[in-house]
């Protein structure tokens, strides 16, 4: 009989694939939320050959997509670009785009979604700077 490790007091939290918070599969695209915290989400998207990821499937928030596997094509601002593993693309809130997998193999993308606006971010940093500044002046 194998002893089970007690990790309840550990600061390390491992998120297993099967424990994803939620996922959605639609027309050959599986979007899985693997981490969610306040205004940040990390998604893992698997795209079957011939499938397309529309921006609304991720949300209307600023996002950075990082290609892990495959060679998808992104269409944004009327411009089409082929991506390769290791490439990333930053898209602003409300920007129209779609990512298509026109290849014969699966594409996998890791996405970081920021659910905080630039104005809110600036206010948060401004408050932190003021607090830091006042603390250091004493």
Buried (B, 14 or more C-beta within 10 A) or exposed (E): EEEEEEEEEEEEEEEEEEEBEEBEEEEBBBBBBBBBEEBEBBBBBBBBEEBBBBBEBBBEBBBEBBBEBBBBBBBBEEEEEEBEEEBEBEBEBEEEBBBBBEBEEBBBBBBBBBBBEEEEEEEEEEEEEEEEEEEEEE
